[in-house]
């Protein structure tokens, strides 16, 4: 079995283009691939916020054929991370324009450049309200435009591979991905617990499948290094030309366990009581009204309460395990690493993330926790 902590793409395969390479996950690829001596370039709406040490960086939109064409020059494979993916500050049409149309532009330009090898980050959001157990063969029942647009993008890559010519695409479907330097849901939960503004709601027995960023990066490279075999159904041997893998840490943790680990890592004791779900939802009503009237992205809302304390988001990743990958960092260890980063430097930073412009050529916006999207 290949060692998942060292498996990587052979640098001899040529330059790799990472779309969305200036983002949260992109930075972890930057660090690991730089360490491994892999030749790669970045395409993103903005320049990375860190020192990229001479790595070629193209500022452009994945929906812009000219920008994609320039970035693909000299490349032989593509890691497609660029996406409209936040649940605030993005309208319905932009999800599809970035995720589906961006995939079409990328496939067209890869064909023009003679590139036949890519990896696409989709999402478990494509499954929508499907009934567990949810595996790679579960039908898509997506409702939110994010999941629907990611599923549409998968169809684009399926059609691209089906056109033949040795094309192959590895599809990764992560669940909520967290880790140091991420300012999304896990950061908000850590901040609330640290500030004393958090109280457990209900029993907290609902499972919340998670992905730790360092693990998913290594898992992707591990899978991408496997040989492409037509009709392959055994992930231990290789992968099919178009092949999808869920990425989920196992064993799963319930919401109470996640909060408990955060308390432990912060060196704090949890409150000795839990708030009934009905009471928590009633207290969230004023926040829902403020969100509706002002458009602000507040850390408290009835939907956030339901997602964290009553809705179960449980996915399976047996296919990844059969392929031979074992996460080198346990889930609780990953939570602890993020809490330590939060205490060392993240605590004083605002929760801000970029959102793509509605149209090509527009200025990328920013979504803020507690504020409007710019």
Residue frames relative to the residue before (quaternion, step in Angstrom):
aa qw qx qy qz dx dy dz
X 1.0000 0.0000 0.0000 0.0000 0.00 0.00 0.00
X 0.4840 -0.6733 0.4814 0.2839 3.55 -0.93 0.92
X 0.4677 -0.6678 0.5042 0.2849 3.58 -1.00 0.84
X 0.3423 -0.7839 0.4755 0.2056 3.62 -0.42 1.17
X 0.6263 0.5464 -0.3572 0.4261 3.60 1.15 -0.29
X 0.7692 0.3241 -0.1888 0.5173 3.59 1.21 -0.30
X 0.4758 0.6825 -0.4481 0.3271 3.59 1.21 -0.26
X 0.1326 0.7896 -0.5898 0.1056 3.58 -0.90 0.89
X 0.5999 -0.5396 0.4372 0.3973 3.50 -1.28 0.17
X 0.5127 -0.6498 0.4715 0.3043 3.54 -1.03 0.81
X 0.4462 -0.7127 0.4664 0.2745 3.62 -0.60 1.07
X 0.5793 0.6053 -0.3723 0.3992 3.58 1.19 -0.53
X 0.5522 0.6238 -0.3932 0.3891 3.58 1.23 -0.30
X 0.5964 -0.5846 0.3628 0.4134 3.58 1.19 -0.20
X 0.7314 -0.4479 0.3004 0.4174 3.52 -1.36 0.05
X 0.2692 -0.7421 0.6008 0.1258 3.50 -1.13 0.87
X 0.2080 -0.7484 0.6136 0.1418 3.59 -0.99 0.83
X 0.1422 -0.7732 0.6141 0.0689 3.57 -0.89 0.98
X 0.1908 -0.7624 0.6071 0.1170 3.58 -0.48 1.15
X 0.7782 0.2276 -0.2005 0.5500 3.58 -0.90 0.87
X 0.3292 0.8083 -0.4408 0.2096 3.55 1.26 0.39
X 0.6311 0.5248 -0.3487 0.4525 3.60 1.23 -0.13
X 0.5542 0.6401 -0.3750 0.3776 3.58 1.28 0.03
X 0.7970 -0.3288 0.2342 0.4491 3.52 -1.39 -0.12
X 0.7277 0.3907 -0.2419 0.5092 3.60 0.70 -1.04
X 0.6038 0.5884 -0.3524 0.4062 3.57 1.02 -0.77
X 0.6407 0.5321 -0.3401 0.4367 3.58 0.99 -0.73
X 0.6398 0.5110 -0.3361 0.4653 3.60 1.04 -0.67
X 0.6107 0.5085 -0.3523 0.4943 3.58 1.10 -0.60
X 0.6128 0.5555 -0.3479 0.4413 3.57 0.95 -0.86
X 0.7043 0.4780 -0.2778 0.4453 3.58 0.77 -0.99
X 0.7039 0.4596 -0.2803 0.4634 3.60 0.87 -0.92
X 0.6915 0.4758 -0.2929 0.4580 3.61 0.86 -0.90
X 0.5985 0.5369 -0.3592 0.4738 3.58 1.10 -0.61
X 0.6468 0.5213 -0.3035 0.4667 3.55 0.98 -0.88
X 0.7241 0.4395 -0.2343 0.4772 3.59 1.03 -0.82
X 0.4826 -0.6997 0.4184 0.3203 3.59 1.25 -0.08
X 0.3730 0.7286 -0.4873 0.3043 3.58 1.18 0.55
X 0.3887 -0.7026 0.5501 0.2296 3.58 -1.02 0.85
X 0.1938 0.7915 -0.5588 0.1539 3.59 -0.63 1.06
X 0.2171 -0.7407 0.6217 0.1330 3.52 -1.37 0.34
X 0.3365 -0.7408 0.5563 0.1689 3.55 -1.31 0.42
X 0.0541 -0.7437 0.6642 0.0530 3.54 -1.17 0.75
X 0.2145 0.7715 -0.5730 0.1746 3.58 -0.70 1.06
X 0.6448 -0.5310 0.3915 0.3861 3.55 -1.31 0.30
X 0.7794 0.1370 -0.0661 0.6077 3.56 1.20 -0.59
X 0.5763 -0.5637 0.4509 0.3831 3.54 -1.27 0.27
X 0.5891 -0.5659 0.4271 0.3877 3.60 -1.11 0.53
X 0.4794 -0.6873 0.4752 0.2682 3.56 -1.13 0.67
X 0.6860 0.4376 -0.2727 0.5134 3.58 1.30 -0.01
X 0.6354 -0.5170 0.4060 0.4053 3.57 -1.30 0.20
X 0.1973 -0.8234 0.5237 0.0942 3.60 -0.44 1.19
X 0.3947 -0.7875 0.4320 0.1936 3.58 1.29 0.32
X 0.7681 -0.4071 0.2076 0.4485 3.56 0.84 0.93
X 0.4334 0.6788 -0.4808 0.3467 3.59 1.23 0.07
X 0.4911 -0.6704 0.4550 0.3201 3.65 -0.78 0.90
X 0.0312 -0.8009 0.5976 -0.0196 3.56 -0.85 1.00
X 0.1252 -0.7842 0.6066 0.0374 3.57 -0.77 1.08
X 0.2313 -0.7631 0.5901 0.1263 3.57 -0.73 1.07
X 0.3866 0.7071 -0.5009 0.3157 3.55 -0.45 1.20
X 0.5222 -0.6421 0.4865 0.2798 3.51 -1.37 0.26
X 0.4919 -0.6760 0.4622 0.2957 3.58 -0.90 0.91
X 0.6227 0.5274 -0.3411 0.4666 3.60 1.25 -0.24
X 0.6305 0.5360 -0.3108 0.4676 3.57 1.31 -0.20
X 0.3871 -0.7562 0.4698 0.2400 3.64 -0.31 1.18
X 0.6532 0.5238 -0.3297 0.4363 3.61 0.93 -0.81
X 0.6589 0.5023 -0.3082 0.4674 3.58 0.98 -0.85
X 0.6574 0.4995 -0.3069 0.4734 3.58 0.96 -0.86
X 0.6396 0.5425 -0.3197 0.4409 3.57 0.96 -0.88
X 0.6658 0.4991 -0.3013 0.4656 3.57 0.93 -0.89
X 0.6839 0.4944 -0.2916 0.4504 3.57 0.91 -0.87
X 0.6703 0.5187 -0.2949 0.4412 3.60 1.09 -0.69
X 0.4546 0.7010 -0.4539 0.3099 3.60 1.20 -0.29
X 0.8341 0.1673 -0.1496 0.5038 3.56 -0.76 1.08
X 0.5917 0.5812 -0.3671 0.4211 3.61 1.27 -0.03
X 0.2385 -0.7763 0.5690 0.1291 3.55 -1.22 0.55
X 0.7864 0.1123 -0.0761 0.6027 3.60 1.28 -0.10
X 0.2373 -0.7894 0.5602 0.0816 3.54 -1.22 0.56
X 0.1525 -0.7257 0.6641 0.0950 3.52 -1.11 0.85
X 0.1470 -0.8383 0.5241 0.0327 3.58 -0.30 1.29
X 0.0073 0.8142 -0.5761 0.0718 3.55 -0.22 1.37
X 0.5408 0.6620 -0.4015 0.3287 3.59 1.11 -0.65
X 0.1937 0.7866 -0.5587 0.1779 3.57 -0.84 1.00
X 0.3512 -0.6120 0.6411 0.3018 3.47 -1.44 0.20
X 0.1176 0.8697 -0.4614 0.1303 3.57 -0.22 1.20
X 0.5830 0.5806 -0.4076 0.3961 3.64 1.08 -0.21
X 0.4564 -0.7081 0.4732 0.2578 3.57 -1.15 0.60
X 0.7173 0.3481 -0.2432 0.5525 3.58 1.21 0.38
X 0.8156 0.2955 -0.2061 0.4529 3.55 -1.04 0.81
X 0.6878 0.4169 -0.2791 0.5246 3.62 1.27 0.13
X 0.3129 -0.7629 0.5285 0.2020 3.59 -0.78 0.92
X 0.7455 -0.4499 0.2788 0.4052 3.54 -1.33 0.44
X 0.7107 0.4771 -0.2764 0.4369 3.59 0.73 -1.03
X 0.6282 0.5518 -0.3422 0.4286 3.58 1.06 -0.71
X 0.5743 0.5754 -0.3808 0.4406 3.59 1.06 -0.68
X 0.7325 0.4268 -0.2410 0.4724 3.57 0.77 -1.03
X 0.6243 0.5438 -0.3471 0.4405 3.58 1.01 -0.71
X 0.7085 0.4374 -0.2601 0.4889 3.58 0.90 -0.91
X 0.7722 0.4091 -0.2176 0.4348 3.56 0.66 -1.09
X 0.7486 0.3618 -0.2234 0.5087 3.60 0.81 -0.92
X 0.7206 0.4282 -0.2677 0.4751 3.59 0.70 -1.03
X 0.6040 0.5537 -0.3546 0.4503 3.58 1.08 -0.68
X 0.6332 0.5185 -0.3244 0.4743 3.59 1.06 -0.74
X 0.6371 0.5275 -0.3291 0.4556 3.60 1.02 -0.78
X 0.6516 0.5063 -0.3111 0.4714 3.56 0.94 -0.91
X 0.6592 0.5151 -0.3148 0.4484 3.57 0.90 -0.90
X 0.6645 0.4989 -0.3111 0.4613 3.60 0.89 -0.87
X 0.6395 0.5231 -0.3267 0.4590 3.58 0.97 -0.81
X 0.7145 0.4446 -0.2613 0.4729 3.57 0.88 -0.92
X 0.5871 0.5350 -0.3797 0.4743 3.62 1.12 -0.49
X 0.6308 0.5229 -0.3346 0.4656 3.58 1.01 -0.78
X 0.6641 0.5100 -0.3065 0.4527 3.57 0.93 -0.89
X 0.7190 0.4241 -0.2360 0.4975 3.57 1.12 -0.69
X 0.4867 -0.6869 0.4198 0.3392 3.59 1.28 -0.04
X 0.4380 0.6894 -0.4582 0.3506 3.61 1.19 0.53
X 0.0930 -0.8335 0.5446 0.0042 3.58 -0.77 1.04
X 0.6886 0.4628 -0.2522 0.4980 3.59 1.29 0.01
X 0.2086 0.7881 -0.5623 0.1388 3.60 -0.63 1.04
X 0.2140 -0.7231 0.6392 0.1508 3.51 -1.40 0.29
X 0.1277 -0.8130 0.5676 0.0221 3.56 -0.81 1.04
X 0.2815 -0.7390 0.5887 0.1674 3.56 -0.92 0.95
X 0.0995 -0.7684 0.6320 0.0122 3.54 -0.52 1.27
X 0.3845 -0.7126 0.5239 0.2645 3.62 -0.90 -0.82
X 0.5244 -0.5955 0.4913 0.3592 3.57 -1.20 0.46
X 0.4666 0.6757 -0.4409 0.3623 3.60 1.27 -0.12
X 0.5416 0.6255 -0.4136 0.3800 3.62 1.16 -0.36
X 0.6384 0.5507 -0.3342 0.4214 3.61 1.15 -0.54
X 0.2621 -0.8077 0.4965 0.1801 3.58 1.21 -0.35
X 0.8048 -0.2553 0.2218 0.4877 3.55 -0.83 -1.05
X 0.2127 0.7994 -0.5326 0.1789 3.58 1.09 0.62
X 0.4737 -0.6817 0.4903 0.2655 3.55 -1.17 0.66
X 0.4694 -0.6718 0.4901 0.2970 3.63 -0.84 0.92
X 0.5353 -0.1406 -0.8302 -0.0665 1.53 -2.27 1.05
X 0.2667 -0.7788 0.5551 0.1194 3.54 -0.95 0.96
X 0.0092 0.7993 -0.5968 0.0699 3.54 -0.51 1.25
X 0.7419 -0.4082 0.2899 0.4459 3.57 -1.30 -0.03
X 0.6950 0.4627 -0.2793 0.4743 3.60 1.17 -0.42
X 0.4424 0.6929 -0.4580 0.3383 3.60 1.27 0.02
X 0.4858 -0.6716 0.4662 0.3093 3.63 -0.81 0.89
X 0.4952 -0.6611 0.4826 0.2913 3.54 -1.12 0.70
X 0.0004 0.7904 -0.6116 0.0355 3.57 -0.84 1.05
X 0.1843 0.8350 -0.4990 0.1410 3.54 1.11 0.74
X 0.1696 -0.7802 0.5963 0.0830 3.54 -1.17 0.73
X 0.6592 0.4922 -0.3114 0.4756 3.57 0.98 -0.83
X 0.5757 -0.6217 0.3965 0.3533 3.62 -0.96 0.74
X 0.5787 0.5711 -0.3917 0.4307 3.62 1.10 -0.50
X 0.7061 0.4479 -0.2714 0.4766 3.59 0.76 -1.02
X 0.6485 0.5243 -0.3173 0.4516 3.56 0.99 -0.82
X 0.6868 0.4750 -0.2886 0.4683 3.59 0.96 -0.83
X 0.6199 0.5201 -0.3451 0.4756 3.59 1.11 -0.59
X 0.6354 0.5141 -0.3256 0.4754 3.57 1.04 -0.76
X 0.6269 0.5292 -0.3263 0.4696 3.57 1.05 -0.78
X 0.6429 0.5146 -0.3176 0.4702 3.58 1.04 -0.78
X 0.6064 0.5416 -0.3575 0.4595 3.60 1.03 -0.72
X 0.6377 0.5313 -0.3261 0.4525 3.58 0.98 -0.82
X 0.6056 0.5537 -0.3469 0.4542 3.58 1.08 -0.74
X 0.7025 0.4532 -0.2707 0.4773 3.58 0.86 -0.95
X 0.5929 0.5521 -0.3669 0.4572 3.61 1.09 -0.58
X 0.6685 0.4869 -0.2949 0.4786 3.57 0.94 -0.87
X 0.6204 0.5494 -0.3333 0.4496 3.57 1.05 -0.79
X 0.6801 0.4729 -0.2851 0.4823 3.59 0.89 -0.95
X 0.6470 0.5464 -0.3169 0.4272 3.59 0.99 -0.84
X 0.5933 0.5800 -0.3693 0.4187 3.61 1.19 -0.38
X 0.5153 -0.7021 0.3787 0.3132 3.57 1.32 0.04
X 0.5789 0.6228 -0.4152 0.3234 3.54 -1.20 -0.57
X 0.6439 -0.5516 0.3213 0.4217 3.57 1.17 0.49
X 0.3753 0.7341 -0.4904 0.2823 3.58 1.21 0.30
X 0.0297 0.7839 -0.6198 0.0209 3.56 -1.12 0.71
X 0.0466 -0.7918 0.6090 0.0027 3.53 -1.14 0.71
X 0.2174 -0.7375 0.6303 0.1072 3.54 -0.84 1.08
X 0.1438 -0.7952 0.5868 0.0513 3.59 -0.74 1.08
X 0.1311 -0.7804 0.6095 0.0482 3.56 -0.76 1.09
X 0.1090 -0.7902 0.6018 0.0387 3.57 -0.86 1.01
X 0.0783 -0.8265 0.5568 0.0273 3.60 -0.01 1.24
X 0.3711 -0.6233 0.6165 0.3061 3.48 -1.36 0.27
X 0.7824 -0.2677 0.1973 0.5266 3.64 -1.20 -0.28
X 0.1509 -0.8059 0.5708 0.0436 3.56 -0.65 1.15
X 0.0056 -0.8133 0.5789 -0.0582 3.55 -0.83 1.03
X 0.2515 0.7489 -0.5955 0.1459 3.53 -1.34 0.17
X 0.7286 -0.3934 0.3046 0.4708 3.58 -1.27 0.07
X 0.8025 0.2472 -0.2570 0.4784 3.55 -1.12 0.93
X 0.5841 0.5435 -0.3943 0.4560 3.60 1.23 0.24
X 0.1923 -0.8217 0.5325 0.0653 3.58 -0.85 0.99
X 0.4360 0.7067 -0.4528 0.3247 3.58 1.12 0.57
X 0.8788 -0.1047 0.0453 0.4633 3.57 -1.14 -0.71
X 0.6790 0.4896 -0.3098 0.4509 3.59 0.85 -0.91
X 0.6172 0.5365 -0.3397 0.4646 3.57 1.03 -0.76
X 0.6569 0.5126 -0.3109 0.4574 3.58 0.91 -0.91
X 0.6563 0.5060 -0.3116 0.4649 3.59 0.98 -0.83
X 0.6436 0.5142 -0.3227 0.4661 3.59 0.93 -0.86
X 0.6667 0.5109 -0.3009 0.4515 3.57 0.91 -0.93
X 0.6576 0.5044 -0.3174 0.4609 3.59 0.96 -0.81
X 0.6599 0.4928 -0.3133 0.4727 3.58 0.94 -0.83
X 0.6601 0.5155 -0.3098 0.4501 3.58 0.93 -0.87
X 0.7108 0.4611 -0.2600 0.4632 3.59 1.02 -0.78
X 0.4967 -0.6700 0.4224 0.3550 3.58 1.25 -0.17
X 0.5441 0.6372 -0.3837 0.3882 3.59 1.28 0.20
X 0.5975 0.5746 -0.3477 0.4381 3.56 1.28 0.14
X 0.0280 0.7592 -0.6502 0.0093 3.54 -1.12 0.77
X 0.4816 -0.6619 0.4857 0.3067 3.56 -0.91 0.86
X 0.2212 -0.7685 0.5914 0.1038 3.54 -1.02 0.88
X 0.8276 0.0782 -0.0871 0.5489 3.57 -0.71 1.03
X 0.7445 -0.3985 0.2898 0.4505 3.56 -1.23 -0.44
X 0.3331 -0.7738 0.4850 0.2345 3.60 1.19 -0.39
X 0.3902 0.7449 -0.4604 0.2845 3.56 1.11 0.65
X 0.5019 0.6640 -0.4270 0.3535 3.61 1.24 -0.13
X 0.4255 -0.7202 0.4989 0.2268 3.56 -0.87 1.03
X 0.0914 -0.7701 0.6302 0.0374 3.57 -1.06 0.85
X 0.2420 -0.7851 0.5545 0.1324 3.59 -0.19 1.24
X 0.0690 -0.8135 0.5771 -0.0218 3.57 -0.92 0.97
X 0.2055 -0.7385 0.6260 0.1436 3.55 -1.36 0.33
X 0.2448 -0.7555 0.5873 0.1563 3.57 -0.84 0.95
X 0.5687 -0.6899 0.3314 0.3013 3.52 -0.68 1.19
X 0.6695 0.4992 -0.3272 0.4421 3.63 0.81 -0.86
X 0.6458 0.5238 -0.3166 0.4565 3.57 1.09 -0.70
X 0.6865 0.4863 -0.3092 0.4434 3.58 0.85 -0.89
X 0.6031 0.5461 -0.3617 0.4552 3.60 1.08 -0.63
X 0.6945 0.4574 -0.2808 0.4793 3.59 0.86 -0.91
X 0.6243 0.5382 -0.3449 0.4490 3.59 1.02 -0.71
X 0.6394 0.5357 -0.3240 0.4464 3.56 1.00 -0.84
X 0.6855 0.4722 -0.2872 0.4740 3.58 0.86 -0.93
X 0.6012 0.5605 -0.3395 0.4574 3.56 1.14 -0.71
X 0.7045 0.4515 -0.2640 0.4797 3.59 0.86 -0.95
X 0.6531 0.5358 -0.3147 0.4328 3.56 0.97 -0.86
X 0.6511 0.5270 -0.3114 0.4488 3.58 1.14 -0.58
X 0.5371 0.6321 -0.4073 0.3822 3.60 1.23 -0.26
X 0.5514 -0.6234 0.4303 0.3495 3.60 -1.06 0.64
X 0.3940 -0.6880 0.5572 0.2469 3.57 -1.13 0.71
X 0.0060 -0.8053 0.5890 -0.0670 3.55 -0.65 1.19
X 0.4483 -0.6989 0.4859 0.2727 3.58 -0.64 1.08
X 0.8427 0.1554 -0.1320 0.4984 3.57 -0.87 0.98
X 0.3698 0.7568 -0.4769 0.2511 3.59 1.24 0.15
X 0.0747 -0.8026 0.5916 0.0163 3.57 -0.91 0.98
X 0.6575 0.4595 -0.3079 0.5116 3.58 1.29 -0.01
X 0.2966 -0.8021 0.4876 0.1760 3.62 -0.22 1.21
X 0.5488 0.5972 -0.4063 0.4208 3.57 1.22 -0.22
X 0.7064 0.4553 -0.2501 0.4808 3.59 1.17 -0.61
X 0.7580 -0.2511 0.2145 0.5624 3.57 1.02 -0.76
X 0.4201 -0.6758 0.5268 0.2987 3.56 -1.22 -0.46
X 0.5381 -0.6140 0.4739 0.3299 3.53 -1.21 0.58
X 0.6923 -0.4777 0.3242 0.4330 3.62 -1.18 0.35
X 0.7414 0.0914 -0.0957 0.6579 3.59 1.14 -0.65
X 0.1316 0.8102 -0.5437 0.1749 3.56 -0.40 1.24
X 0.1706 -0.8050 0.5652 0.0577 3.57 -0.83 1.05
X 0.0754 -0.7823 0.6182 0.0151 3.53 -1.12 0.82
X 0.3535 -0.6750 0.6015 0.2402 3.55 -0.97 0.87
X 0.1199 -0.7553 0.6304 0.1334 3.54 -1.16 0.55
X 0.1580 0.7607 -0.6006 0.1886 3.52 -0.61 1.29
X 0.4087 -0.6882 0.5349 0.2706 3.57 -0.94 0.82
X 0.0816 -0.7738 0.6264 0.0473 3.54 -1.13 0.72
X 0.5221 -0.1807 -0.8335 0.0053 1.57 -2.05 1.40
X 0.5900 -0.5757 0.4356 0.3615 3.55 -1.23 0.52
X 0.2506 -0.7327 0.6086 0.1732 3.53 -1.30 0.42
X 0.4098 -0.6626 0.5630 0.2757 3.56 -1.15 0.63
X 0.6760 -0.5063 0.3348 0.4178 3.58 -1.20 0.43
X 0.6330 0.5242 -0.3380 0.4585 3.61 1.02 -0.71
X 0.6434 0.5183 -0.3220 0.4623 3.61 1.04 -0.74
X 0.6306 0.5282 -0.3310 0.4624 3.58 1.02 -0.80
X 0.6691 0.4833 -0.2938 0.4821 3.56 0.89 -0.94
X 0.6392 0.5443 -0.3265 0.4342 3.57 0.99 -0.82
X 0.6521 0.4993 -0.3174 0.4740 3.58 1.00 -0.79
X 0.6317 0.5229 -0.3389 0.4612 3.59 1.01 -0.74
X 0.6263 0.5265 -0.3346 0.4675 3.59 0.95 -0.84
X 0.6696 0.5110 -0.2960 0.4504 3.56 0.88 -0.97
X 0.6888 0.4814 -0.2851 0.4610 3.59 0.89 -0.92
X 0.6676 0.4797 -0.2920 0.4888 3.57 1.16 -0.60
X 0.4163 -0.7068 0.4686 0.3280 3.56 1.25 -0.34
X 0.5359 0.6108 -0.3995 0.4244 3.57 1.17 0.62
X 0.3871 -0.6972 0.5528 0.2419 3.54 -1.30 0.40
X 0.4509 -0.6956 0.4823 0.2832 3.61 -0.87 0.87
X 0.6069 -0.5378 0.4339 0.3928 3.54 -1.25 0.41
X 0.4839 -0.7110 0.4308 0.2733 3.61 -0.95 0.80
X 0.7297 0.3610 -0.2327 0.5320 3.61 1.20 0.16
X 0.2831 -0.7274 0.5942 0.1939 3.56 -1.33 0.27
X 0.4181 -0.6900 0.5360 0.2485 3.55 -1.12 0.72
X 0.4801 -0.6528 0.4849 0.3289 3.64 -0.86 0.84
X 0.6038 -0.5932 0.3901 0.3625 3.57 -1.05 0.77
X 0.6524 0.5285 -0.3283 0.4329 3.59 0.88 -0.90
X 0.6583 0.5095 -0.3086 0.4603 3.58 1.02 -0.83
X 0.6457 0.5212 -0.3195 0.4575 3.59 0.99 -0.85
X 0.6597 0.5015 -0.3098 0.4661 3.58 0.97 -0.85
X 0.6285 0.5271 -0.3355 0.4631 3.58 1.05 -0.72
X 0.6719 0.4953 -0.2942 0.4655 3.59 0.98 -0.83
X 0.6512 0.5335 -0.3145 0.4386 3.59 1.19 -0.50
X 0.4607 0.7183 -0.4341 0.2887 3.60 1.21 -0.34
X 0.6642 0.4921 -0.3360 0.4515 3.66 0.81 -0.82
X 0.6379 0.5192 -0.3288 0.4640 3.58 1.05 -0.73
X 0.6213 0.5403 -0.3370 0.4566 3.59 1.03 -0.76
X 0.6467 0.5220 -0.3124 0.4601 3.55 1.01 -0.84
X 0.6531 0.5120 -0.3122 0.4625 3.58 0.94 -0.91
X 0.6394 0.5274 -0.3210 0.4582 3.59 0.97 -0.86
X 0.6791 0.5002 -0.2872 0.4540 3.57 0.92 -0.93
X 0.7150 0.4615 -0.2539 0.4597 3.57 0.94 -0.90
X 0.7980 0.3292 -0.1494 0.4821 3.58 0.86 -0.97
X 0.3960 -0.7206 0.4829 0.3014 3.60 1.15 -0.50
X 0.4381 0.7021 -0.4591 0.3230 3.58 1.24 0.26
X 0.3852 -0.7060 0.5535 0.2167 3.53 -1.19 0.69
X 0.0443 -0.8415 0.5384 -0.0099 3.59 0.18 1.26
X 0.5444 -0.6466 0.4264 0.3220 3.60 -1.11 0.64
X 0.7273 0.3388 -0.2192 0.5551 3.60 1.26 -0.27
X 0.2413 0.7265 -0.6202 0.1715 3.56 -0.95 0.95
X 0.6363 -0.5303 0.3784 0.4131 3.57 -1.19 0.38
X 0.6371 0.5274 -0.3370 0.4499 3.60 1.03 -0.71
X 0.6493 0.5044 -0.3258 0.4667 3.61 0.95 -0.81
X 0.6366 0.5250 -0.3278 0.4600 3.58 1.02 -0.79
X 0.6616 0.4973 -0.3088 0.4686 3.58 0.92 -0.88
X 0.6523 0.5295 -0.3218 0.4366 3.58 0.91 -0.91
X 0.7395 0.4330 -0.2434 0.4544 3.56 0.87 -0.94
X 0.8370 0.2978 -0.1084 0.4461 3.57 0.79 -0.97
X 0.7995 0.2741 -0.1681 0.5073 3.63 1.09 -0.35
X 0.6881 0.4581 -0.2932 0.4804 3.60 1.09 -0.59
X 0.2581 -0.7641 0.5729 0.1461 3.55 -0.86 0.96
X 0.0549 -0.7767 0.6273 0.0126 3.57 -0.87 0.99
X 0.1591 0.8117 -0.5288 0.1904 3.53 0.25 1.33
X 0.0045 -0.7971 0.6010 -0.0591 3.54 -0.75 1.14
X 0.3640 -0.7328 0.5368 0.2061 3.55 -1.21 0.52
X 0.1062 -0.7922 0.5995 0.0410 3.56 -1.16 0.64
X 0.1503 0.8221 -0.5314 0.1387 3.56 1.01 0.83
X 0.6056 0.5724 -0.3558 0.4231 3.58 1.06 -0.71
X 0.6413 0.5146 -0.3147 0.4742 3.58 1.02 -0.79
X 0.6496 0.5018 -0.3198 0.4732 3.59 0.98 -0.80
X 0.6463 0.5150 -0.3277 0.4579 3.60 0.99 -0.79
X 0.6142 0.5509 -0.3443 0.4479 3.56 1.16 -0.58
X 0.5847 -0.6207 0.3504 0.3874 3.57 1.24 -0.31
X 0.5573 0.6168 -0.4033 0.3825 3.59 1.22 0.06
X 0.0459 -0.7549 0.6541 0.0094 3.51 -1.08 0.91
X 0.4628 -0.6941 0.4714 0.2862 3.58 -0.72 1.04
X 0.3876 -0.7413 0.4949 0.2353 3.62 -0.74 0.99
X 0.7445 0.3207 -0.1957 0.5519 3.61 1.18 -0.46
X 0.3938 -0.7312 0.5082 0.2279 3.59 -0.61 1.14
X 0.6533 -0.5581 0.3463 0.3766 3.57 -1.13 0.68
X 0.6788 0.4711 -0.3035 0.4745 3.60 0.84 -0.88
X 0.6136 0.5314 -0.3451 0.4713 3.58 1.09 -0.64
X 0.6360 0.5276 -0.3250 0.4600 3.58 1.04 -0.77
X 0.6321 0.5122 -0.3270 0.4808 3.58 1.03 -0.80
X 0.6472 0.5209 -0.3168 0.4575 3.57 0.96 -0.84
X 0.6351 0.5267 -0.3299 0.4588 3.60 0.99 -0.80
X 0.6692 0.4891 -0.3150 0.4623 3.57 0.96 -0.82
X 0.6336 0.5208 -0.3387 0.4611 3.59 0.99 -0.75
X 0.6467 0.5159 -0.3245 0.4586 3.58 0.97 -0.79
X 0.6269 0.5061 -0.3329 0.4900 3.59 1.06 -0.72
X 0.6255 0.5467 -0.3316 0.4471 3.57 0.97 -0.88
X 0.6956 0.4724 -0.2801 0.4632 3.58 0.85 -0.93
X 0.6951 0.4948 -0.2758 0.4426 3.57 1.02 -0.81
X 0.8462 -0.0268 0.0595 0.5288 3.59 0.91 -0.85
X 0.6593 0.5607 -0.3213 0.3844 3.60 1.03 -0.63
X 0.5474 0.6678 -0.3836 0.3274 3.57 1.15 -0.61
X 0.7512 0.4079 -0.2153 0.4722 3.55 0.96 -0.83
X 0.6005 0.5745 -0.3558 0.4276 3.56 1.26 0.01
X 0.4675 -0.6783 0.4834 0.2960 3.60 -1.00 0.75
X 0.4686 -0.6492 0.5166 0.3035 3.56 -1.18 0.57
X 0.1994 0.7752 -0.5603 0.2132 3.55 -0.10 1.34
X 0.0574 0.7916 -0.6079 0.0223 3.58 -1.00 0.76
X 0.5426 -0.6485 0.4401 0.3023 3.55 -1.20 0.58
X 0.1149 -0.7488 0.6458 0.0949 3.53 -1.23 0.59
X 0.5003 -0.6730 0.4474 0.3108 3.60 -0.95 0.81
X 0.5367 -0.6042 0.4653 0.3612 3.59 -1.13 0.53
X 0.6147 -0.5657 0.4000 0.3770 3.56 -1.19 0.50
X 0.7953 0.1750 -0.0785 0.5750 3.57 1.09 -0.71
X 0.5992 -0.5442 0.4448 0.3833 3.54 -1.23 0.52
X 0.7581 0.3390 -0.2700 0.4873 3.54 -0.90 0.93
X 0.5599 0.5967 -0.3904 0.4220 3.57 1.26 -0.22
X 0.5542 -0.6016 0.4618 0.3432 3.55 -1.30 0.24
X 0.4770 -0.6620 0.4846 0.3152 3.62 -0.81 0.91
X 0.3138 -0.7595 0.5410 0.1789 3.56 -0.96 0.84
X 0.3308 -0.7058 0.5807 0.2350 3.52 -1.36 -0.07
X 0.2010 -0.7443 0.6247 0.1241 3.53 -1.05 0.85
X 0.1315 -0.8087 0.5722 0.0359 3.57 -0.86 0.95
X 0.4461 -0.6377 0.5482 0.3064 3.53 -1.08 0.72
X 0.7949 0.2358 -0.1936 0.5244 3.55 -0.67 1.10
X 0.7666 0.2815 -0.1744 0.5501 3.59 1.26 -0.03
X 0.6327 -0.5239 0.4075 0.3989 3.52 -1.33 -0.03
X 0.5168 -0.5755 0.5144 0.3702 3.53 -1.31 0.23
X 0.4180 -0.7069 0.5123 0.2512 3.59 -0.92 0.92
